[in-house]
Amino acid sequence: KPVESTSAKELITTPVSVFFNLAKTDVANPKDLVNVRALAKYAIDNNQNILVTGYADSSTGTPAINEKLSLNRAETVKEELIKMGVPAEKISTAHNGGVKLLGVDLPIDRDRRATVQIVE
């Protein structure tokens, strides 16, 4: 049984990504919120805190635009979590402006995202 609880904990602590279209702050595909909803339910049931981190891709937009975009993307996902029943005080946000995180072998739109994760 300990193996199951370890893998469940790993699953829960793995960040969930929500993707966005270029220069947009609304969720590109509502299906992305399915995994967020599961994570929100876990957070509510277990009185856990959630961290939402917004990102923009570094190859488009100015640093100032990307800073604002990444912040607004984090806030968009925070609002979705609140709608799902997560208390606002349990959600913290961060933003990282324009990044090239996910490597050259993936399309740059993968960097246009917000991640949601359970934190201590």
N, C-alpha and C positions, 0 to 999 in steps of 0.2 A: 504493500500500500504506500509506503513513503515515496516510491518512484512516481506514483500518480500525483501526489500533492506537489512534488518538486516540479514536474512538468506543467501542472496547472499554474503554479506560481510563476514559472518562466513565461508561460503564455500570457498571463495577466500583466507582467512587467515589461513585455515587449511592446514598443511603441506601435500604435495603429496610425496609418497615414490616411489623410484626407487630401485629395488633390484639387487643384484650381486651374482654371484656364488663364492664359496670358493676361496680365493686368486686371484680373478679376478677383473679387473677394467673396463671391458666392460659390458654394460647393459645386464642382463640375459634374459630379455624378452622385446622386442621392444614395446609391448603393454603398458608397464609402461609409455612410453613417450606420450601416448595419453592425459593423464591428465596433464602432464607437458606442452604439446603444448597448451592446453586450458588456463593454468595459464600464459604461456608466452604471449599469445594473449591479455589476460586481462592486463598484465603488460605493454605491448607496447601501447595498446589503452588508458590506464589511466596514463601513465608516472610513473609507480611504480617501486620500487626497489625489487630485489629478493635476498633471502639468500639461498644458497645451503650448507647443512651440510652433510659431509661424516661420515660414521660409519663402523666399522668392529666388528665382534663378539669377545667376550673376551675369548671364550673357545678354540680357535685355534690361532696359531701364537704367536710370541713374542710381547711385547709392541712396540718395534721399528718397526716391520713389520706392525702391526696394525695401527700405527701412519701414516706410509707411504701409506698404503692401503686406509685408510679413507680420506687422503688428495687427493690421485689420483682419488678416486671415486667422490669426490666433483668436481674436475677439469674436469672429464669426462662429468658430467652433465652440468657444466658451458659451455663446448664446444658445447653440444647439444643445449642449450638455445641460444647461439650465432648463431648457424646454423638456429635457428627458427626466428632470427631477433631481439633478445633482445640485446641492446647495452652492450658491455662488462663492461662499467663503471656503469651500473645499477645492476650488479651482484656481490655480495660479497660471499665469501666462508668461511666455518669453517670446522674443522674436530675434531672428538672426540675419535680417536683411537679405542681400543677395548672396547665395552660396552655390558652390559646385560640390555637392556632397556625395552624390551617388555614382560617380565615376563616368568615364567617357563612353562606356559601352551601353549606357542607357540614354534615352532621349532627355533633353534638358527639361521638358515639362514635368519630369519626375521630381525636380527640385522645387516646383511650384506647389508647395504643400504645407500642411500643418500636421504635426504629430501629436498624438494623445497618449499619455501613459500614466499608470498608477505610480505614485511616489510616496516615500515614507513620510 
